[in-house]
Amino acid sequence: MNVGIVHGAAAPGLPAEGSSSKVSSFGDALARALDNTSEALRGADDQAALVASGGGDIAAASIARAKADVALEVVSVAASRISGAVNSLLQTQV
């Protein structure tokens, strides 16, 4: 299973298959995913603030929020799986 691909689209912060950008480490990929998710949430909040102040586009705000929610869910699932994998490794006995 390729973690960087979600139904043909790259996960937040991770390069798509065949992408020319190189990820130097797994930690860098996770940090980039978290940064991109944070930016998506911040952008969605900004769009919602514009709508609340009487400006902006409600459709654009809704789309931005949906994209941010998906990014947050992907990062949350990845964190949960990583945590489970680390726990499994720590519980193995040599």
N, C-alpha and C positions, 0 to 999 in steps of 0.2 A: 504494500500500500504506500502510495506517495503522499506524504503529509502536506507537501506544498501545493497540491492540486485539490480543488473542491469543485466537482462537476465541471471541469474544463477551465476553471478560473483559478488564478493563484490566490492562496490564502493571504491574509494581511501580512505584509512585510516579508513574505517568502517569494523567491523567484519562481516563475512558471517554468515548465519543462522546456528545455531548449533556450532558456534565457541566457543572455551573454554575461549577466552580472554573476559574480562568484561570491559565495558566502564563505567567509574565512573560518567561521566556527559555528557550532550549534548555538552557543550562547549569543553570538552576534545576531543570528537569525531570530532567536526569541526576543532579544532586545528590540530589534527592528519591528517585529510583529506587535509588541506592546506599544512602541512609539506610534505606529500607524493607527492602532486601535484608539489610543489616546487622542490623536489628532482627529479621527473620525467622530469621536464623542464630542470633542470641543467644537468641531464644525457644526454638528447637529444642534448643540446647545446654542450656538450663535444664530443659526437659522431660526430656531424656536424663539429666541429673544427678539429677532426682527419681526416675526409674525405677531408676537405679543405686543410689540410697540406700535402696531398698525401698519408696518411695512413688510416687505418680503413676500415670498410666495409660499402658500401653505402646502402646495404639492411638493415643492423643492424641500421644504422642511420635513415633510413626511418621508420622502425618499432618503434624505440624509439620516434621519433617525433610524429607518429600517436598515440601511447599510451599516450604521454604527452598531446596531443590535446584533447583526449577523457577525460582524468582526469580533464583537465582545464574546459571543457564543463560541466562535472558533477558538479564540485564545483561552477561554475558560475550559473547554473540553481538552485542549492540548495540555494545559496546566494540570488538569485532573489526571490525565493519562501519564504524564511525566511523574507526577507524585506517586501514582500507583506502581510505576516501574521502579522508581527509586526504593519504595518500601519493599517490593519484592526482592530487589537485589540485596538490601540490607538484612532481610530475613533469611537469605540462603546461608547455609552452613557449609563450611569447607571441610 
